Amino acid sequence: MKKFIPFLALVIAILVIAVALTPVKNKTAFDLVGFGELPVLSNGRIKPLDTVARSSLLQLQGKQAVKLADGIRLTPEAWLLDVFFRPDKADTYPIFAVHNPELLSLVHKGSENESSQYLAFKDFIPYLQSIEDQAKLASPIEEKSRTAFQRSVTQVAENLMLYERLEHTIETPGTTDFLGELLQFQKDIPAGVQAVRLKQEGKPHDEVLAQKVIQEGKSFMDLSQATSIMVIPSGDPVAHPSAWSTMGQSLLQSFEQGGVDSSALAYAGLGYAWQKQSADQFNQLIPLYRDELNAGYSQAVKKTKVETRFNAAEPFYISMCLYVAAFIIAVISWLKWPESLGRTAFIFVLAAWLLSTAGICTRMWLEGRPPVTNLYSSALFVGWGAVGLCLILEAVFKNAIGSVAAGLVGFSTLLIAHHLALTGDTLEMMRAVLDSNFWLATHVVIVTTGYASTFLAGFLAIIYIVRGLFTQSLDKVTAESLTRMVYGIVCFATLFSLVGTILGGVWADQSWGRFWGWDPKENGALIIVLWNALILHARWGGLVKQRGIMCFAIFGNIVTAWSWFGTNMLGIGLHSYGFTEAAFWSLALFVISQLVLIGLGNIPLKYWRSFKASA
Amino acid sequence: MTALLRQFRDLFVSLKLTVVLLGLSIILVFWATLAQTDLGVYGVQQKFFHSLFIMEKIPRTDFPFPIFPGGYFIGALLFLNLIIAQVSRLRLSWKKFGIWITHLGLILLLIGELLSGLLQQDNDMVLDNGQTKNYAESQRQNELVITDVTDPKQDDVTAIPVALVADLTTVQVPQIPFQIVPKLFYPNAQIASRAQAPNAPAAPATQGVGTQAVLMPLAPTVKDNERNEPAASIELIGSEGSLGTWLVSADPAMPVQKFDYKGKTWKIAMRATRRYLPFSLTLVKFSHDVYAGTDIPKNFSSLVRLHEGTSQTNREVLIYMNNPLRTHGLTFYQSGFANQDRTAILQVVRNPSWQLPYVACLLMTLGLIFQFSLHLVGFFNRRKPATAHA
C-alpha cells in the first residue's frame, strides 16, 4: 500500500497542473472570457480587461470574486460589464471593504445591515461629499503620521474614485442608448461640423444641429476627463504602439476624422447587447472586434490572451495549497513511513515549484523584464529561490527536512505576495531610475537570492529547535545533517548577499556617481552580509556550537525581514518604492515570534525531549 | 616579545574580536538607518560613519560625550584585526586561498570607503533650458559674497564662508574697503515682500531690498530634497562710519543688491557655495516622458553642450538615467527637474577612489566562490564513502 503513495501523489500533481493549464470555459451563455481578453491600456501597460477587473476588485474588497447578497457569484468580467453598462445594478453590489469602525458608523447611519463590512456604492452616495472633505483634510498629513480613521477615509476616497473612473470607461452612467447616440452622431458629423464652422463665422447655419454637436463635444470632453483607462487603439500600431485613447478622447477625435472609431462602436455594441442581455449579439461582436484588433495589434492580443489564462489559472494559489500539503506530509513522514511519505512530499514540492516557475516565467514574458521588479515579485522570487535550494537539499539528504522547509517558506512567501497584491496590478511599469534590465537581472536577482537563502537557513534552524525541543525525533545524525545544511546555506547566503550588495553599489556608481550612499535599503542589505559573515566567523572561531548557530540563523530571519520590508517602512531614501504601512504589525509579530524561538533555543538541553531521551 | 605585546597581538588576532566588531557594525548601521528619519542621510554620515565616536550632548549641557564607537573607529579596528590575523594566523595555502582573496578585497573596500568618505564631494548644477554655467553649487554650504562689479568685463569676488557669518565674526580683508559685521543670522529662513505680509515685523535692514522685505525664520531641514536657505543681516562699516545694514538671503527669489562706495560699485549676496569647473555646460534641452495614461516617469534626460575654453572640445552629451557624464574626474548625473520641465538638476560628484570598489567586488566574489566550492567538493567527497558503507 505505502509503495503506491508516491505514485498516487505523482498522479495528483500531474492532474493539478493539467487542470491549471486547461482553458477556462464560459459558465454562462455570454462569451465573458473573450470579453476579458480584450486589450486596453491602463497604468502605462497594455493589459486585458480581465486584469483591470481583477486588480480593481482586489483593491476594493481584497478578493477577486463578487458575492451578492442573494448568494449569486459574479465573475470579475460580469462585474466589470455591469460597472460599464449597468451602473444602476453595479452600484448595489457590496464590494467596498471598510474596516474602520468610525468610518463604518458614518456610512451605516440608516442602512439596513449595520454589521456588514462590505458596502455598495449606493450606500456611500449620501456621504460622498463628506468623505471627500475628510480625505482632503487628511491628505496633507504624511502617511505614517495619519490616524487609523484618516488612513481609512483616504483609502475609501481613493477606492470610490477608482470605481467612478471605472464607471466612466465607456459611457457616462445614466446613458440609456449609447449605441444609438453614436450611430446618430456618426451621421451628424459632416453636417454638424459644417454648421458649427458657419456659426463661428457668423454665417447662416442650422442652429439646432450646431447646438447638438457642441453639446455632444462637451459631454465627450467630460467623459475623456473622467477615466484613465484607454480602451481605443488610436495610433499607428507599429510606430506608436502605446498611443491609445480613452473613449472620450477618441470621440473628440472623430470630429477631425469625420467618423466614429470602429473600436468605439464595438464597445457601444457590446454595451447594447449586455444591457439587453442578448448573448447571441454579444458573442457575435467579440470575435469580430478581436479579428479587427488582430490586424494591427496581434502581439497585444496574444499577450492579453495569455495573461487572462494566467489570471484564471492562479498558479501561485495552487502552489500555495501544494506547499501546505507537502509540509503536512513531510512532517508526518518523520513519524511514519519516512521513505514513501518523504518521496510524496518531495513530489508535491516539486510540482508546486514547477507551477511557481511557470508563473514567474509568464510574468517575465508579459513584462519583458527580469523576475524581480517590485516588492510583490520579490516575494515570489524569494519563495522560488528558497524552495529551489530546498529541492537540492532534499535530493542530497533525503530526510524530508528540505520538504518541510520548502512547505514553510513557499507557503509564507506566497502568502506575503498575496497580501502585497492587494494594492492593485502587480505588473507595474518601472520608474525611470530602475529602468535597466541589466542591473535588474544581476543586482536585484542576486541580492534577492541572498534574502531567500538567509531565510532558508533561518527556517531550517527553526525545524532544528522545534523538533529537538518538542519531539524525540531529532537524533544525532539528523541534528548533524541539519547543522551542515544550515552552515552550507549560510555560506551560500553570504556569497549571494555580498555579491548582490556590492553589485548594487556598482549600479549606484554607474548611475549616480557614488558607490555607497548609506541609503536605508543599502544598509539593510549590508546588515544581512555582516550578519552572515558574523555567523561564519563565530563558527570558525568555535564561539558557537550547534544550538548557537541555529539561534544565530533564526536571528538572520529578523535581519532579512527588516531589510526586505522594514526599510521601506521608514519612507525615506532612494529605495522607498513600496511603503507598506499595514505590514508593520505583521513584521513586529514576526520579529517577536523569532525572538521567542531564539529564547526556546536557549532552554537548557536537559529539557529538550530529543536530547533528554538520549541522555 | 614582551607579555604586553603578545597580549595585544592575541587580542587582534582573535576571531572573537572579529565577531564583536561585526556585531558592533550591525548595531551602528541599524541605528544610523533609523536616525535618518531625523537627521537625513548627510547628517547620519557625519555623525555615525565619518566619526570616531557617536557623540551625544550630556542632557542640559553642551558637553559632548561619546556613547558608541563610530564608523572610523570600528572600521580601523576591523582593518587591524583583518591584517594582523591574516599575517600571523592564516597560512598561505591553496586551502585558504579563497579567504586570502576575499579578505584582500575587503581591505580594498574598507580603504575605498575611507577615501571616498574623505574625498568625495557632492554638488548640484541647476540649469534652465539654454543656460550656461561653469560652476557647481554646494547642496549644503553657503557663502556670503561681496563682489566688485565696477568693471563690466570682470567681477572681483570675495567669498566668506557662512560659518563666520553664523558666529557673527567681523571680517576685514584687504580687497574690500569696509568691514563686514554680521548682526543677525538665521540658518534657514524665507523672504517675502512686505506687501504680501503687511503685519509681519520689518526685516532687520536699513539699505537695499531688505527694507521692503519681511523675514520668516524656519526650522533647519534635514530632508535630502530640501535645502536650508540661510539669511543674515549684515552691517558694512567704512572708515567714516556705517554704510547701513543689508539683508542677505540664499533664497533664490532674493533680488540682486548693488550699492556704490568710494567710486566703485559693489554687490552683496548670500548664495550656495560655488565650485568652479575648468569647463562649462549649456543645457540644450531637458526632456521627461511618462508612461501613457500615468504619472510614472519613464525617463529623464538632459541634452547638454560641453565647452572647454582652451581646447576645441565642444560637444553635445545626453545625460539620462543610468547614463551619467564622466569628465575631468567628475560625474554628472540626472538627479531631478523643476520649473515645469524647463530646469534640469544635475548632481556633480567627485570621487577619486571610484575604481576601488570594482576591484574589491571582483576579488571578494572570486574568493568566496573559490572557498565555498572547496567546501562543497569536500562535503560531497566525504559523503560518498559514507553512503557507500550504508
Interface residues (C-beta under 8 A of the other chain):
Chain A: L41 S42 N43 G44 R45 S228 I229 M230 S242 A243 W244 T246 V396 E428 M429 R431 A432 V433 D435 S436 W439 R484 G488 C491 F492 T494 L495 L498 V499 I502 L503 G505 V506 W507 D509 Q510 S511 W512 G513 R514 F515 W516 G517 W518 D519 P520 N523 G524 L526 I527 L530 W531 A533 L534 H537 A538 W540 G541 L543 V559 W562 T567 L570 G571 I572 G573
Chain B: S14 L15 K16 T18 V19 L22 G23 S25 I26 V29 F30 A32 T33 L34 Q36 T37 V41 V44 Q45 F49 L109 G112 E113 S116 Q120 D122 D224 V290 Y291 A292 G293 T294 I296 P297 K298 N299 F300 M321 N322 N323 P324 R326 L330 T331 F332 Y333 S335 Q347 V349 N351 W354 P357 Y358 A360 C361 M364 T365 L368 I369 F372 H375 L376 F379 R383
